[in-house]
Amino acid sequence: MNKFKKAFSVLLCGAVALSVGVGCSKEQSVGQTQAENTEAKKEQTKESTAQASADESVEITFLNSKGEIQAQLENMAKAFKGENPNITVEIIPCGAGQSPTEMLTTLYASNNAPAIAMLDPADVAAFKDKLGDLSGEKWVNDAMPGSLDAFKVNDKLVAFPFAVEGWSLIYNKAVLDEAGVDPAAINTTAKLEDAFKKIEEKGKKGVIIAPEDWSLGAHFFTTAYSGQANSTADIKTFLNGLASGNTQIKDNAVVNGLLDTFDVMKKYNFAKADPLSAKYETNPEIIGSGKAGFWFMGNWAWPQIKEFAGDNTEFGFIPVPVSNNEADYGNTHMPAAVTKALVVDASINSEEQQAAAKTFLNWIVYEASGQKGLVEECSIIPAFTNISLEINDPLGKSIQAYIKEGKTSNGVMLSNKHWGDIGAAMQKYLGDYSKRDELFNDVTTYWTSGDYK
Amino acid sequence: MKDEKNFFSKFRTYMLFAGPVTLAFFTVVIIPFLYGLFLTFTNWDGVSANYMIVGFENYRTIFKDAAFIQSLGLTFKYVIFTVLITNAVAFTLAAILTSGTKGQSFFRAGFFTPNLIGGVALGYVWQFVFNNIITYFGKNIGMTALQSSFLSSPKQAFWALVIVAVWQYSGYMMIIYITGFLNIPKDVLEAASIDGAAGWTKIKNITIPLIMPAFTISVFLTLQRTFMVYDVNLALTKGGPFKTTELISMYVYKKAFTERAYGIGQAQAVILFVIVAIISITQVYLSKKKEVEA
């Protein structure tokens, strides 16, 4: 009996131990199969390169952090290999939920850095010592004005602008036509108010303000920064002044002008009665089905708007006016910024691999198949003025038009704390819980907190 | 020699029975806790490969951080109201549902159900109720107070959080109180009635002392859960409007992951741990002392 008990308890313990182990082993096995897969892939690619050319075949890796275009990038790599049989590009995805910086840090730590890595622009500087200089490349001259400024570290250009996004007032042409408003003619705050009035006469609402802090803090308020001047250096001077306390935000004409426009928008807001209860999720339906004329948002909202727009594809952007003087910079330029950048490693990859990486970048900008892959397949707004292919999305097309005319301002992207703090201050202002003085105080509190570097 | 063997065999028996659990406890609780404690003395940002030891700098920053103190104050307010109201509601429900009302099993099950819904789903359900349903009624019956959403005004958003927490936890606590009520010996109650105790006197002098263990557990559970609440906070208000309902867990999370100040966030979490530990231990100790045997 005793023996039986003992044996039984051993069995039970074993079962417990096993069940504890299962949790871990499962993940391990997944990791293993992944590793095996990539191993297998590597061998395949090795074989294929060996077949393609016996001499000087180069193999490079590309770290992709835009999960939605993984398949498209792999197709581009294939097309590239067709035209450049010596070079094989392997696209490695960044794990879901893992930040590209984190992954690249790990890859550098294991001496396994990719030749090309796709990063968020703010993270590029962290790797500056390891990156190659791209300032001698041909595409530098064809890049959208201002798009390279953020990537210049000590006279060295360390990144390639891969994707552009823009944000401003989106309009629904059908609603504007019905009210007899021409979007292209709106270039002052007064004209915008006039347009809102005409739209409301038709029983629709003027504008939707999404009350989310990222929209108000990271996109709307930063419009005032990018509207300061047309050079990144001047904007930087302005921001440094704010951080050091030498520049007072309350005295700035552009900031006040933008907030005057915001006051007008508040008056014709779709959710005027209860502005803070509005939700981003419900906004695309309102603009898409034409219940309101305008929406302050960016080109990323198109897939959602499309679901409610039916056959209507006539949407576009106008800049948010910042004064009643038509010629002012902010009234004619809409903010756009590079949201993904490519960097080329120069510390672990060989000279040949670096050269191959640069060839790939040039291929994207100048070869028909590269342009097609970028614009038509990945649906990315390119940062290069020489690319004339049009993206198949009205909002993206509108931004492309602004880029071509040189009418984009340098979209400013700041830290997460910036959008959290300024977003909250703007929400307070939107809900009429604070006056403009208090808003300026909150903004100044952020700028003097030492978060901006 | 014999002793050694004795120790060895004892150790073997221990490892046999408690080994897997000990291992699991160390790997998922003790080691991460100690590592977390170590990180509070660094300036790690959460992603970079290298960091520096900064000593007590993080702790010093915290006590200078007005927003942290404010969030802690808000959490205390939230905890006090939620714990009081939840337990009062749960106690009342339990008293009613043990008095022989018709269909009491049905009501018990009904009141318990909210506890089975996950916090995030529950937050979204209530967001819809506050944003759409209540305002819809407000507009149709013409009550201006109900026409704007609870969630868009800072004061009301706080009460929205309290309402949802009470709704979520009352049923669970009610079940615990019901077991307490059912464990009161009938003869004691009968003796009290014969002695002339009735109504509130009977509840105060007989029922409450006898179900003290239920109070100990319920108050402990509500205290600990409301201090740590994150899911409902995130799904219902997301800390808004304009950061006025950011309870402490959310504040710590944002510090560590959104603002990328992992060391500071971790230090705040340690402080929160100490506060919750002290309060819970005091509460359990005090109410244990009040427990009596029938």
Chai-1 contact restraints between the chains, C-beta under 6 A:
chainA,res_idxA,chainB,res_idxB,connection_type,confidence,min_distance_angstrom,max_distance_angstrom,comment,restraint_id
A,C13,B,L16,contact,1.0,0.0,6.0,A-B,restraint_1
A,V16,B,P20,contact,1.0,0.0,6.0,A-B,restraint_2
A,A17,B,P20,contact,1.0,0.0,6.0,A-B,restraint_3
A,V20,B,P20,contact,1.0,0.0,6.0,A-B,restraint_4
A,V20,B,A24,contact,1.0,0.0,6.0,A-B,restraint_5
A,T101,B,V47,contact,1.0,0.0,6.0,A-B,restraint_6
A,E102,B,V47,contact,1.0,0.0,6.0,A-B,restraint_7
A,T105,B,A49,contact,1.0,0.0,6.0,A-B,restraint_8
A,A109,B,A49,contact,1.0,0.0,6.0,A-B,restraint_9
A,D274,B,S148,contact,1.0,0.0,6.0,A-B,restraint_10
A,D274,B,S149,contact,1.0,0.0,6.0,A-B,restraint_11
A,D274,B,S152,contact,1.0,0.0,6.0,A-B,restraint_12
A,L276,B,S152,contact,1.0,0.0,6.0,A-B,restraint_13
A,L276,B,P241,contact,1.0,0.0,6.0,A-B,restraint_14
A,S277,B,N131,contact,1.0,0.0,6.0,A-B,restraint_15
A,S277,B,S149,contact,1.0,0.0,6.0,A-B,restraint_16
A,S277,B,S152,contact,1.0,0.0,6.0,A-B,restraint_17
A,N416,B,T258,contact,1.0,0.0,6.0,A-B,restraint_18
A,N416,B,E259,contact,1.0,0.0,6.0,A-B,restraint_19
A,K417,B,E259,contact,1.0,0.0,6.0,A-B,restraint_20
A,A424,B,F242,contact,1.0,0.0,6.0,A-B,restraint_21
A,A424,B,K243,contact,1.0,0.0,6.0,A-B,restraint_22
A,Q427,B,P241,contact,1.0,0.0,6.0,A-B,restraint_23
A,Q427,B,F242,contact,1.0,0.0,6.0,A-B,restraint_24
A,K428,B,F242,contact,1.0,0.0,6.0,A-B,restraint_25
